[in-house]
Amino acid sequence: MVEVTFAKATVVTIRLSLLKLGARITVSIRRILIAIATACPYQDILAIAYQRIQALTDSG
């Protein structure tokens, strides 16, 4: 797979890269859980995105 640099990527490129991961999504009343494989090539990027989303929800 070609390494994708997200810093200069378009929204379409990012969306397609993340959609191609394949994940199990579980929806409950209060949560949406997304389970990805431990070998996911974008783990670090997804972790940063999760931290930033959590910071938004914590601030109000």
Secondary structure, 3 states (H helix, E strand, C coil): CCCCCCCCCCHHHHHHHHHCCCCEEEECCCCEEEECCCCCCCHHHHHHHHHHHHHHHHCC
